[in-house]
């Protein structure tokens, strides 16, 4: 039997800041939720999803799917580890 690796998912509110060229002072902030996956205490993957005051049904479905996928990832020991994107 193989040893089960520790998997953890954190969910947090996290805005994203975007600058527009050519005016670096023109910055926009987008509200969002970040899902951070850890494998044996090390970062494995991060997914950011936009959220707003009036989310669409599509926004809700995307968030539900991401949460479901994160939950499955924490319970499936046979699944290949996810690596941090470069």
PDB file of N, CA, C and O in Angstrom:
ATOM      1  N   UNK A   1       0.842  -1.180   0.000  1.00  0.00           N
ATOM      2  CA  UNK A   1       0.000   0.000   0.000  1.00  0.00           C
ATOM      3  C   UNK A   1       0.894   1.254   0.000  1.00  0.00           C
ATOM      4  O   UNK A   1       1.876   1.327   0.739  1.00  0.00           O
ATOM      5  N   UNK A   2       0.539   2.224  -0.833  1.00  0.00           N
ATOM      6  CA  UNK A   2       1.330   3.455  -0.897  1.00  0.00           C
ATOM      7  C   UNK A   2       0.846   4.440   0.148  1.00  0.00           C
ATOM      8  O   UNK A   2      -0.317   4.432   0.552  1.00  0.00           O
ATOM      9  N   UNK A   3       1.764   5.285   0.573  1.00  0.00           N
ATOM     10  CA  UNK A   3       1.433   6.290   1.574  1.00  0.00           C
ATOM     11  C   UNK A   3       0.607   7.406   0.940  1.00  0.00           C
ATOM     12  O   UNK A   3       0.942   7.906  -0.134  1.00  0.00           O
ATOM     13  N   UNK A   4      -0.466   7.787   1.610  1.00  0.00           N
ATOM     14  CA  UNK A   4      -1.332   8.856   1.107  1.00  0.00           C
ATOM     15  C   UNK A   4      -0.647  10.211   1.332  1.00  0.00           C
ATOM     16  O   UNK A   4      -0.159  10.508   2.422  1.00  0.00           O
ATOM     17  N   UNK A   5      -0.627  11.004   0.292  1.00  0.00           N
ATOM     18  CA  UNK A   5      -0.021  12.336   0.381  1.00  0.00           C
ATOM     19  C   UNK A   5      -1.045  13.315   0.929  1.00  0.00           C
ATOM     20  O   UNK A   5      -2.234  13.207   0.627  1.00  0.00           O
ATOM     21  N   UNK A   6      -0.592  14.266   1.730  1.00  0.00           N
ATOM     22  CA  UNK A   6      -1.477  15.255   2.349  1.00  0.00           C
ATOM     23  C   UNK A   6      -1.896  16.294   1.317  1.00  0.00           C
ATOM     24  O   UNK A   6      -1.058  16.945   0.691  1.00  0.00           O
ATOM     25  N   UNK A   7      -3.203  16.436   1.153  1.00  0.00           N
ATOM     26  CA  UNK A   7      -3.749  17.416   0.201  1.00  0.00           C
ATOM     27  C   UNK A   7      -4.638  18.386   0.958  1.00  0.00           C
ATOM     28  O   UNK A   7      -5.428  17.983   1.812  1.00  0.00           O
ATOM     29  N   UNK A   8      -4.505  19.661   0.639  1.00  0.00           N
ATOM     30  CA  UNK A   8      -5.281  20.693   1.310  1.00  0.00           C
ATOM     31  C   UNK A   8      -5.679  21.742   0.285  1.00  0.00           C
ATOM     32  O   UNK A   8      -4.911  22.062  -0.623  1.00  0.00           O
ATOM     33  N   UNK A   9      -6.895  22.279   0.440  1.00  0.00           N
ATOM     34  CA  UNK A   9      -7.361  23.368  -0.419  1.00  0.00           C
ATOM     35  C   UNK A   9      -7.820  24.514   0.479  1.00  0.00           C
ATOM     36  O   UNK A   9      -8.642  24.320   1.374  1.00  0.00           O
ATOM     37  N   UNK A  10      -7.286  25.704   0.234  1.00  0.00           N
ATOM     38  CA  UNK A  10      -7.719  26.918   0.923  1.00  0.00           C
ATOM     39  C   UNK A  10      -8.551  27.748  -0.048  1.00  0.00           C
ATOM     40  O   UNK A  10      -8.240  27.838  -1.236  1.00  0.00           O
ATOM     41  N   UNK A  11      -9.610  28.350   0.479  1.00  0.00           N
ATOM     42  CA  UNK A  11     -10.475  29.222  -0.314  1.00  0.00           C
ATOM     43  C   UNK A  11     -10.454  30.598   0.345  1.00  0.00           C
ATOM     44  O   UNK A  11     -10.671  30.717   1.551  1.00  0.00           O
ATOM     45  N   UNK A  12     -10.191  31.645  -0.455  1.00  0.00           N
ATOM     46  CA  UNK A  12     -10.113  32.994   0.098  1.00  0.00           C
ATOM     47  C   UNK A  12     -10.566  34.021  -0.926  1.00  0.00           C
ATOM     48  O   UNK A  12     -10.449  33.815  -2.134  1.00  0.00           O
ATOM     49  N   UNK A  13     -11.085  35.130  -0.419  1.00  0.00           N
ATOM     50  CA  UNK A  13     -11.401  36.266  -1.286  1.00  0.00           C
ATOM     51  C   UNK A  13     -10.078  36.932  -1.652  1.00  0.00           C
ATOM     52  O   UNK A  13      -9.232  37.166  -0.789  1.00  0.00           O
ATOM     53  N   UNK A  14      -9.905  37.236  -2.942  1.00  0.00           N
ATOM     54  CA  UNK A  14      -8.669  37.880  -3.381  1.00  0.00           C
ATOM     55  C   UNK A  14      -8.932  38.699  -4.637  1.00  0.00           C
ATOM     56  O   UNK A  14      -9.245  38.140  -5.688  1.00  0.00           O
ATOM     57  N   UNK A  15      -8.807  40.018  -4.534  1.00  0.00           N
ATOM     58  CA  UNK A  15      -8.971  40.845  -5.734  1.00  0.00           C
ATOM     59  C   UNK A  15      -7.741  40.754  -6.628  1.00  0.00           C
ATOM     60  O   UNK A  15      -6.648  40.430  -6.165  1.00  0.00           O
ATOM     61  N   UNK A  16      -7.928  41.038  -7.893  1.00  0.00           N
ATOM     62  CA  UNK A  16      -6.829  41.121  -8.858  1.00  0.00           C
ATOM     63  C   UNK A  16      -6.738  42.557  -9.336  1.00  0.00           C
ATOM     64  O   UNK A  16      -7.753  43.213  -9.566  1.00  0.00           O
ATOM     65  N   UNK A  17      -5.519  43.038  -9.482  1.00  0.00           N
ATOM     66  CA  UNK A  17      -5.276  44.398  -9.965  1.00  0.00           C
ATOM     67  C   UNK A  17      -4.682  44.316 -11.359  1.00  0.00           C
ATOM     68  O   UNK A  17      -3.738  43.566 -11.610  1.00  0.00           O
ATOM     69  N   UNK A  18      -5.255  45.105 -12.260  1.00  0.00           N
ATOM     70  CA  UNK A  18      -4.823  45.088 -13.654  1.00  0.00           C
ATOM     71  C   UNK A  18      -4.507  46.511 -14.080  1.00  0.00           C
ATOM     72  O   UNK A  18      -5.325  47.416 -13.911  1.00  0.00           O
ATOM     73  N   UNK A  19      -3.312  46.704 -14.633  1.00  0.00           N
ATOM     74  CA  UNK A  19      -2.916  48.007 -15.177  1.00  0.00           C
ATOM     75  C   UNK A  19      -3.143  47.990 -16.677  1.00  0.00           C
ATOM     76  O   UNK A  19      -3.036  46.956 -17.336  1.00  0.00           O
ATOM     77  N   UNK A  20      -3.463  49.180 -17.200  1.00  0.00           N
ATOM     78  CA  UNK A  20      -3.719  49.300 -18.632  1.00  0.00           C
ATOM     79  C   UNK A  20      -2.614  50.139 -19.257  1.00  0.00           C
ATOM     80  O   UNK A  20      -2.366  51.272 -18.844  1.00  0.00           O
ATOM     81  N   UNK A  21      -1.947  49.560 -20.267  1.00  0.00           N
ATOM     82  CA  UNK A  21      -0.936  50.320 -21.000  1.00  0.00           C
ATOM     83  C   UNK A  21      -1.640  51.276 -21.940  1.00  0.00           C
ATOM     84  O   UNK A  21      -2.715  50.913 -22.416  1.00  0.00           O
ATOM     85  N   UNK A  22      -1.164  52.413 -22.241  1.00  0.00           N
ATOM     86  CA  UNK A  22       0.127  52.966 -21.863  1.00  0.00           C
ATOM     87  C   UNK A  22       0.092  53.749 -20.555  1.00  0.00           C
ATOM     88  O   UNK A  22       1.117  54.301 -20.154  1.00  0.00           O
ATOM     89  N   UNK A  23      -1.050  53.815 -19.877  1.00  0.00           N
ATOM     90  CA  UNK A  23      -1.171  54.599 -18.648  1.00  0.00           C
ATOM     91  C   UNK A  23      -1.088  53.682 -17.431  1.00  0.00           C
ATOM     92  O   UNK A  23      -2.097  53.092 -17.046  1.00  0.00           O
ATOM     93  N   UNK A  24       0.091  53.545 -16.813  1.00  0.00           N
ATOM     94  CA  UNK A  24       0.230  52.647 -15.669  1.00  0.00           C
ATOM     95  C   UNK A  24      -0.587  53.086 -14.451  1.00  0.00           C
ATOM     96  O   UNK A  24      -0.809  52.301 -13.529  1.00  0.00           O
ATOM     97  N   UNK A  25      -1.035  54.360 -14.456  1.00  0.00           N
ATOM     98  CA  UNK A  25      -1.863  54.827 -13.349  1.00  0.00           C
ATOM     99  C   UNK A  25      -3.313  54.381 -13.492  1.00  0.00           C
ATOM    100  O   UNK A  25      -4.081  54.446 -12.532  1.00  0.00           O
ATOM    101  N   UNK A  26      -3.686  53.934 -14.671  1.00  0.00           N
ATOM    102  CA  UNK A  26      -5.045  53.438 -14.894  1.00  0.00           C
ATOM    103  C   UNK A  26      -5.087  51.981 -14.444  1.00  0.00           C
ATOM    104  O   UNK A  26      -4.744  51.074 -15.203  1.00  0.00           O
ATOM    105  N   UNK A  27      -5.511  51.773 -13.206  1.00  0.00           N
ATOM    106  CA  UNK A  27      -5.536  50.429 -12.647  1.00  0.00           C
ATOM    107  C   UNK A  27      -6.967  50.058 -12.285  1.00  0.00           C
ATOM    108  O   UNK A  27      -7.729  50.879 -11.775  1.00  0.00           O
ATOM    109  N   UNK A  28      -7.312  48.817 -12.556  1.00  0.00           N
ATOM    110  CA  UNK A  28      -8.637  48.314 -12.237  1.00  0.00           C
ATOM    111  C   UNK A  28      -8.506  47.184 -11.233  1.00  0.00           C
ATOM    112  O   UNK A  28      -7.512  46.456 -11.224  1.00  0.00           O
ATOM    113  N   UNK A  29      -9.515  47.043 -10.388  1.00  0.00           N
ATOM    114  CA  UNK A  29      -9.529  45.950  -9.421  1.00  0.00           C
ATOM    115  C   UNK A  29     -10.742  45.072  -9.704  1.00  0.00           C
ATOM    116  O   UNK A  29     -11.857  45.564  -9.882  1.00  0.00           O
ATOM    117  N   UNK A  30     -10.504  43.766  -9.743  1.00  0.00           N
ATOM    118  CA  UNK A  30     -11.567  42.791  -9.961  1.00  0.00           C
ATOM    119  C   UNK A  30     -11.703  41.926  -8.719  1.00  0.00           C
ATOM    120  O   UNK A  30     -10.715  41.375  -8.232  1.00  0.00           O
ATOM    121  N   UNK A  31     -12.913  41.804  -8.207  1.00  0.00           N
ATOM    122  CA  UNK A  31     -13.163  40.931  -7.065  1.00  0.00           C
ATOM    123  C   UNK A  31     -13.088  39.484  -7.517  1.00  0.00           C
ATOM    124  O   UNK A  31     -13.460  39.150  -8.642  1.00  0.00           O
ATOM    125  N   UNK A  32     -12.600  38.629  -6.621  1.00  0.00           N
ATOM    126  CA  UNK A  32     -12.513  37.226  -6.991  1.00  0.00           C
ATOM    127  C   UNK A  32     -12.286  36.318  -5.803  1.00  0.00           C
ATOM    128  O   UNK A  32     -12.111  36.763  -4.669  1.00  0.00           O
ATOM    129  N   UNK A  33     -12.294  35.031  -6.099  1.00  0.00           N
ATOM    130  CA  UNK A  33     -12.043  33.983  -5.115  1.00  0.00           C
ATOM    131  C   UNK A  33     -10.874  33.161  -5.631  1.00  0.00           C
ATOM    132  O   UNK A  33     -10.812  32.819  -6.812  1.00  0.00           O
ATOM    133  N   UNK A  34      -9.956  32.852  -4.738  1.00  0.00           N
ATOM    134  CA  UNK A  34      -8.809  32.016  -5.116  1.00  0.00           C
ATOM    135  C   UNK A  34      -8.905  30.687  -4.372  1.00  0.00           C
ATOM    136  O   UNK A  34      -9.205  30.643  -3.179  1.00  0.00           O
ATOM    137  N   UNK A  35      -8.644  29.603  -5.107  1.00  0.00           N
ATOM    138  CA  UNK A  35      -8.550  28.264  -4.532  1.00  0.00           C
ATOM    139  C   UNK A  35      -7.088  27.855  -4.630  1.00  0.00           C
ATOM    140  O   UNK A  35      -6.549  27.730  -5.730  1.00  0.00           O
ATOM    141  N   UNK A  36      -6.446  27.646  -3.489  1.00  0.00           N
ATOM    142  CA  UNK A  36      -5.035  27.251  -3.461  1.00  0.00           C
ATOM    143  C   UNK A  36      -4.933  25.802  -3.001  1.00  0.00           C
ATOM    144  O   UNK A  36      -5.420  25.440  -1.930  1.00  0.00           O
ATOM    145  N   UNK A  37      -4.293  24.984  -3.826  1.00  0.00           N
ATOM    146  CA  UNK A  37      -4.090  23.573  -3.484  1.00  0.00           C
ATOM    147  C   UNK A  37      -2.667  23.387  -2.980  1.00  0.00           C
ATOM    148  O   UNK A  37      -1.713  23.937  -3.531  1.00  0.00           O
ATOM    149  N   UNK A  38      -2.549  22.595  -1.914  1.00  0.00           N
ATOM    150  CA  UNK A  38      -1.239  22.242  -1.369  1.00  0.00           C
ATOM    151  C   UNK A  38      -1.110  20.732  -1.350  1.00  0.00           C
ATOM    152  O   UNK A  38      -2.060  20.019  -1.025  1.00  0.00           O
ATOM    153  N   UNK A  39       0.068  20.253  -1.700  1.00  0.00           N
ATOM    154  CA  UNK A  39       0.379  18.828  -1.678  1.00  0.00           C
ATOM    155  C   UNK A  39       1.563  18.654  -0.740  1.00  0.00           C
ATOM    156  O   UNK A  39       2.658  19.144  -1.013  1.00  0.00           O
ATOM    157  N   UNK A  40       1.341  17.958   0.362  1.00  0.00           N
ATOM    158  CA  UNK A  40       2.365  17.770   1.400  1.00  0.00           C
ATOM    159  C   UNK A  40       2.923  19.110   1.872  1.00  0.00           C
ATOM    160  O   UNK A  40       4.124  19.228   2.118  1.00  0.00           O
ATOM    161  N   UNK A  41       2.063  20.117   2.000  1.00  0.00           N
ATOM    162  CA  UNK A  41       2.457  21.421   2.519  1.00  0.00           C
ATOM    163  C   UNK A  41       3.083  22.358   1.506  1.00  0.00           C
ATOM    164  O   UNK A  41       3.384  23.505   1.837  1.00  0.00           O
ATOM    165  N   UNK A  42       3.285  21.899   0.281  1.00  0.00           N
ATOM    166  CA  UNK A  42       3.898  22.742  -0.757  1.00  0.00           C
ATOM    167  C   UNK A  42       2.833  23.193  -1.753  1.00  0.00           C
ATOM    168  O   UNK A  42       1.917  22.429  -2.057  1.00  0.00           O
ATOM    169  N   UNK A  43       2.936  24.427  -2.271  1.00  0.00           N
ATOM    170  CA  UNK A  43       1.971  24.883  -3.275  1.00  0.00           C
ATOM    171  C   UNK A  43       1.926  23.939  -4.468  1.00  0.00           C
ATOM    172  O   UNK A  43       2.962  23.505  -4.972  1.00  0.00           O
ATOM    173  N   UNK A  44       0.709  23.627  -4.913  1.00  0.00           N
ATOM    174  CA  UNK A  44       0.551  22.731  -6.054  1.00  0.00           C
ATOM    175  C   UNK A  44      -0.172  23.416  -7.206  1.00  0.00           C
ATOM    176  O   UNK A  44       0.189  23.213  -8.365  1.00  0.00           O
ATOM    177  N   UNK A  45      -1.182  24.220  -6.911  1.00  0.00           N
ATOM    178  CA  UNK A  45      -1.932  24.896  -7.963  1.00  0.00           C
ATOM    179  C   UNK A  45      -2.738  26.032  -7.349  1.00  0.00           C
ATOM    180  O   UNK A  45      -3.092  26.003  -6.170  1.00  0.00           O
ATOM    181  N   UNK A  46      -3.018  27.024  -8.170  1.00  0.00           N
ATOM    182  CA  UNK A  46      -3.864  28.132  -7.735  1.00  0.00           C
ATOM    183  C   UNK A  46      -4.850  28.451  -8.854  1.00  0.00           C
ATOM    184  O   UNK A  46      -4.469  28.588 -10.017  1.00  0.00           O
ATOM    185  N   UNK A  47      -6.119  28.565  -8.481  1.00  0.00           N
ATOM    186  CA  UNK A  47      -7.163  28.922  -9.442  1.00  0.00           C
ATOM    187  C   UNK A  47      -7.859  30.173  -8.932  1.00  0.00           C
ATOM    188  O   UNK A  47      -8.291  30.222  -7.780  1.00  0.00           O
ATOM    189  N   UNK A  48      -7.969  31.181  -9.780  1.00  0.00           N
ATOM    190  CA  UNK A  48      -8.668  32.416  -9.416  1.00  0.00           C
ATOM    191  C   UNK A  48      -9.920  32.523 -10.268  1.00  0.00           C
ATOM    192  O   UNK A  48      -9.887  32.330 -11.484  1.00  0.00           O
ATOM    193  N   UNK A  49     -11.031  32.838  -9.597  1.00  0.00           N
ATOM    194  CA  UNK A  49     -12.310  32.997 -10.293  1.00  0.00           C
ATOM    195  C   UNK A  49     -12.879  34.373  -9.990  1.00  0.00           C
ATOM    196  O   UNK A  49     -12.925  34.772  -8.826  1.00  0.00           O
ATOM    197  N   UNK A  50     -13.312  35.106 -11.006  1.00  0.00           N
ATOM    198  CA  UNK A  50     -13.927  36.411 -10.761  1.00  0.00           C
ATOM    199  C   UNK A  50     -15.306  36.240 -10.132  1.00  0.00           C
ATOM    200  O   UNK A  50     -16.046  35.313 -10.461  1.00  0.00           O
ATOM    201  N   UNK A  51     -15.630  37.144  -9.231  1.00  0.00           N
ATOM    202  CA  UNK A  51     -16.983  37.200  -8.658  1.00  0.00           C
ATOM    203  C   UNK A  51     -17.401  38.660  -8.620  1.00  0.00           C
ATOM    204  O   UNK A  51     -16.561  39.556  -8.540  1.00  0.00           O
ATOM    205  N   UNK A  52     -18.666  38.882  -8.676  1.00  0.00           N
ATOM    206  CA  UNK A  52     -19.160  40.249  -8.646  1.00  0.00           C
ATOM    207  C   UNK A  52     -20.385  40.358  -7.769  1.00  0.00           C
ATOM    208  O   UNK A  52     -20.830  39.376  -7.174  1.00  0.00           O
ATOM    209  N   UNK A  53     -20.924  41.552  -7.695  1.00  0.00           N
ATOM    210  CA  UNK A  53     -22.120  41.784  -6.881  1.00  0.00           C
ATOM    211  C   UNK A  53     -23.345  41.091  -7.464  1.00  0.00           C
ATOM    212  O   UNK A  53     -24.257  40.709  -6.731  1.00  0.00           O
ATOM    213  N   UNK A  54     -23.363  40.931  -8.773  1.00  0.00           N
ATOM    214  CA  UNK A  54     -24.486  40.283  -9.443  1.00  0.00           C
ATOM    215  C   UNK A  54     -23.968  39.181 -10.373  1.00  0.00           C
ATOM    216  O   UNK A  54     -23.967  39.350 -11.592  1.00  0.00           O
ATOM    217  N   UNK A  55     -23.525  38.046  -9.800  1.00  0.00           N
ATOM    218  CA  UNK A  55     -22.979  36.988 -10.646  1.00  0.00           C
ATOM    219  C   UNK A  55     -24.051  36.363 -11.530  1.00  0.00           C
ATOM    220  O   UNK A  55     -25.219  36.269 -11.154  1.00  0.00           O
ATOM    221  N   UNK A  56     -23.628  35.945 -12.696  1.00  0.00           N
ATOM    222  CA  UNK A  56     -24.537  35.273 -13.620  1.00  0.00           C
ATOM    223  C   UNK A  56     -24.667  33.805 -13.223  1.00  0.00           C
ATOM    224  O   UNK A  56     -23.928  33.325 -12.364  1.00  0.00           O
ATOM    225  N   UNK A  57     -25.589  33.105 -13.837  1.00  0.00           N
ATOM    226  CA  UNK A  57     -25.727  31.675 -13.598  1.00  0.00           C
ATOM    227  C   UNK A  57     -24.451  30.957 -14.049  1.00  0.00           C
ATOM    228  O   UNK A  57     -24.021  29.992 -13.418  1.00  0.00           O
ATOM    229  N   UNK A  58     -23.854  31.429 -15.137  1.00  0.00           N
ATOM    230  CA  UNK A  58     -22.601  30.853 -15.625  1.00  0.00           C
ATOM    231  C   UNK A  58     -21.484  31.031 -14.593  1.00  0.00           C
ATOM    232  O   UNK A  58     -20.696  30.112 -14.369  1.00  0.00           O
ATOM    233  N   UNK A  59     -21.412  32.223 -13.958  1.00  0.00           N
ATOM    234  CA  UNK A  59     -20.415  32.462 -12.902  1.00  0.00           C
ATOM    235  C   UNK A  59     -20.618  31.485 -11.747  1.00  0.00           C
ATOM    236  O   UNK A  59     -19.656  30.912 -11.236  1.00  0.00           O
ATOM    237  N   UNK A  60     -21.867  31.298 -11.339  1.00  0.00           N
ATOM    238  CA  UNK A  60     -22.182  30.373 -10.248  1.00  0.00           C
ATOM    239  C   UNK A  60     -21.774  28.949 -10.604  1.00  0.00           C
ATOM    240  O   UNK A  60     -21.185  28.248  -9.782  1.00  0.00           O
ATOM    241  N   UNK A  61     -22.082  28.522 -11.814  1.00  0.00           N
ATOM    242  CA  UNK A  61     -21.754  27.159 -12.242  1.00  0.00           C
ATOM    243  C   UNK A  61     -20.242  26.950 -12.297  1.00  0.00           C
ATOM    244  O   UNK A  61     -19.750  25.877 -11.947  1.00  0.00           O
ATOM    245  N   UNK A  62     -19.506  27.970 -12.735  1.00  0.00           N
ATOM    246  CA  UNK A  62     -18.042  27.880 -12.806  1.00  0.00           C
ATOM    247  C   UNK A  62     -17.453  27.746 -11.391  1.00  0.00           C
ATOM    248  O   UNK A  62     -16.525  26.967 -11.173  1.00  0.00           O
ATOM    249  N   UNK A  63     -17.998  28.509 -10.439  1.00  0.00           N
ATOM    250  CA  UNK A  63     -17.524  28.428  -9.055  1.00  0.00           C
ATOM    251  C   UNK A  63     -17.853  27.067  -8.445  1.00  0.00           C
ATOM    252  O   UNK A  63     -17.009  26.466  -7.780  1.00  0.00           O
ATOM    253  N   UNK A  64     -19.056  26.586  -8.663  1.00  0.00           N
ATOM    254  CA  UNK A  64     -19.451  25.270  -8.144  1.00  0.00           C
ATOM    255  C   UNK A  64     -18.546  24.182  -8.716  1.00  0.00           C
ATOM    256  O   UNK A  64     -18.095  23.302  -7.983  1.00  0.00           O
ATOM    257  N   UNK A  65     -18.280  24.239 -10.013  1.00  0.00           N
ATOM    258  CA  UNK A  65     -17.423  23.241 -10.657  1.00  0.00           C
ATOM    259  C   UNK A  65     -16.002  23.288 -10.083  1.00  0.00           C
ATOM    260  O   UNK A  65     -15.398  22.242  -9.846  1.00  0.00           O
ATOM    261  N   UNK A  66     -15.468  24.484  -9.862  1.00  0.00           N
ATOM    262  CA  UNK A  66     -14.115  24.620  -9.320  1.00  0.00           C
ATOM    263  C   UNK A  66     -14.043  24.091  -7.889  1.00  0.00           C
ATOM    264  O   UNK A  66     -13.075  23.426  -7.520  1.00  0.00           O
ATOM    265  N   UNK A  67     -15.059  24.384  -7.086  1.00  0.00           N
ATOM    266  CA  UNK A  67     -15.096  23.873  -5.714  1.00  0.00           C
ATOM    267  C   UNK A  67     -15.221  22.354  -5.700  1.00  0.00           C
ATOM    268  O   UNK A  67     -14.571  21.681  -4.900  1.00  0.00           O
ATOM    269  N   UNK A  68     -16.052  21.819  -6.580  1.00  0.00           N
ATOM    270  CA  UNK A  68     -16.222  20.370  -6.662  1.00  0.00           C
ATOM    271  C   UNK A  68     -14.922  19.695  -7.076  1.00  0.00           C
ATOM    272  O   UNK A  68     -14.535  18.681  -6.494  1.00  0.00           O
ATOM    273  N   UNK A  69     -14.244  20.251  -8.081  1.00  0.00           N
ATOM    274  CA  UNK A  69     -12.972  19.701  -8.529  1.00  0.00           C
ATOM    275  C   UNK A  69     -11.933  19.745  -7.409  1.00  0.00           C
ATOM    276  O   UNK A  69     -11.170  18.794  -7.237  1.00  0.00           O
ATOM    277  N   UNK A  70     -11.898  20.839  -6.648  1.00  0.00           N
ATOM    278  CA  UNK A  70     -10.953  20.957  -5.533  1.00  0.00           C
ATOM    279  C   UNK A  70     -11.257  19.917  -4.458  1.00  0.00           C
ATOM    280  O   UNK A  70     -10.340  19.311  -3.904  1.00  0.00           O
ATOM    281  N   UNK A  71     -12.518  19.712  -4.166  1.00  0.00           N
ATOM    282  CA  UNK A  71     -12.904  18.704  -3.181  1.00  0.00           C
ATOM    283  C   UNK A  71     -12.499  17.315  -3.647  1.00  0.00           C
ATOM    284  O   UNK A  71     -11.947  16.537  -2.868  1.00  0.00           O
ATOM    285  N   UNK A  72     -12.766  16.992  -4.917  1.00  0.00           N
ATOM    286  CA  UNK A  72     -12.363  15.688  -5.446  1.00  0.00           C
ATOM    287  C   UNK A  72     -10.849  15.504  -5.363  1.00  0.00           C
ATOM    288  O   UNK A  72     -10.367  14.417  -5.045  1.00  0.00           O
ATOM    289  N   UNK A  73     -10.110  16.560  -5.646  1.00  0.00           N
ATOM    290  CA  UNK A  73      -8.653  16.491  -5.602  1.00  0.00           C
ATOM    291  C   UNK A  73      -8.175  16.112  -4.202  1.00  0.00           C
ATOM    292  O   UNK A  73      -7.202  15.372  -4.061  1.00  0.00           O
ATOM    293  N   UNK A  74      -8.858  16.617  -3.156  1.00  0.00           N
ATOM    294  CA  UNK A  74      -8.424  16.301  -1.788  1.00  0.00           C
ATOM    295  C   UNK A  74      -8.735  14.864  -1.402  1.00  0.00           C
ATOM    296  O   UNK A  74      -8.141  14.352  -0.453  1.00  0.00           O
ATOM    297  N   UNK A  75      -9.642  14.198  -2.101  1.00  0.00           N
ATOM    298  CA  UNK A  75     -10.070  12.862  -1.703  1.00  0.00           C
ATOM    299  C   UNK A  75      -9.506  11.744  -2.570  1.00  0.00           C
ATOM    300  O   UNK A  75      -9.629  10.574  -2.210  1.00  0.00           O
ATOM    301  N   UNK A  76      -8.892  12.071  -3.700  1.00  0.00           N
ATOM    302  CA  UNK A  76      -8.416  11.036  -4.629  1.00  0.00           C
ATOM    303  C   UNK A  76      -6.914  10.851  -4.510  1.00  0.00           C
ATOM    304  O   UNK A  76      -6.146  11.615  -5.094  1.00  0.00           O
ATOM    305  N   UNK A  77      -6.491   9.848  -3.761  1.00  0.00           N
ATOM    306  CA  UNK A  77      -5.062   9.633  -3.563  1.00  0.00           C
ATOM    307  C   UNK A  77      -4.381   9.066  -4.801  1.00  0.00           C
ATOM    308  O   UNK A  77      -3.165   9.196  -4.936  1.00  0.00           O
ATOM    309  N   UNK A  78      -5.133   8.434  -5.715  1.00  0.00           N
ATOM    310  CA  UNK A  78      -4.535   7.849  -6.909  1.00  0.00           C
ATOM    311  C   UNK A  78      -4.241   8.879  -7.987  1.00  0.00           C
ATOM    312  O   UNK A  78      -3.443   8.612  -8.886  1.00  0.00           O
ATOM    313  N   UNK A  79      -4.855  10.028  -7.920  1.00  0.00           N
ATOM    314  CA  UNK A  79      -4.709  11.031  -8.960  1.00  0.00           C
ATOM    315  C   UNK A  79      -3.292  11.595  -8.984  1.00  0.00           C
ATOM    316  O   UNK A  79      -2.672  11.763  -7.934  1.00  0.00           O
ATOM    317  N   UNK A  80      -2.784  11.885 -10.163  1.00  0.00           N
ATOM    318  CA  UNK A  80      -1.448  12.463 -10.292  1.00  0.00           C
ATOM    319  C   UNK A  80      -1.405  13.813  -9.594  1.00  0.00           C
ATOM    320  O   UNK A  80      -2.379  14.564  -9.647  1.00  0.00           O
ATOM    321  N   UNK A  81      -0.298  14.131  -8.943  1.00  0.00           N
ATOM    322  CA  UNK A  81      -0.196  15.443  -8.276  1.00  0.00           C
ATOM    323  C   UNK A  81      -0.239  16.577  -9.304  1.00  0.00           C
ATOM    324  O   UNK A  81       0.269  16.450 -10.418  1.00  0.00           O
ATOM    325  N   UNK A  82      -0.842  17.656  -8.908  1.00  0.00           N
ATOM    326  CA  UNK A  82      -0.913  18.848  -9.741  1.00  0.00           C
ATOM    327  C   UNK A  82       0.350  19.650  -9.475  1.00  0.00           C
ATOM    328  O   UNK A  82       0.797  19.736  -8.331  1.00  0.00           O
ATOM    329  N   UNK A  83       0.929  20.236 -10.507  1.00  0.00           N
ATOM    330  CA  UNK A  83       2.130  21.040 -10.320  1.00  0.00           C
ATOM    331  C   UNK A  83       1.818  22.508 -10.527  1.00  0.00           C
ATOM    332  O   UNK A  83       0.905  22.859 -11.275  1.00  0.00           O
ATOM    333  N   UNK A  84       2.559  23.340  -9.881  1.00  0.00           N
ATOM    334  CA  UNK A  84       2.354  24.785  -9.966  1.00  0.00           C
ATOM    335  C   UNK A  84       2.679  25.260 -11.377  1.00  0.00           C
ATOM    336  O   UNK A  84       3.766  24.984 -11.885  1.00  0.00           O
ATOM    337  N   UNK A  85       1.732  25.985 -12.028  1.00  0.00           N
ATOM    338  CA  UNK A  85       2.034  26.516 -13.362  1.00  0.00           C
ATOM    339  C   UNK A  85       3.150  27.552 -13.301  1.00  0.00           C
ATOM    340  O   UNK A  85       3.297  28.275 -12.315  1.00  0.00           O
ATOM    341  N   UNK A  86       3.928  27.606 -14.373  1.00  0.00           N
ATOM    342  CA  UNK A  86       5.046  28.563 -14.410  1.00  0.00           C
ATOM    343  C   UNK A  86       4.613  29.894 -14.923  1.00  0.00           C
ATOM    344  O   UNK A  86       5.426  30.813 -15.019  1.00  0.00           O
TER     345      UNK A  86
END
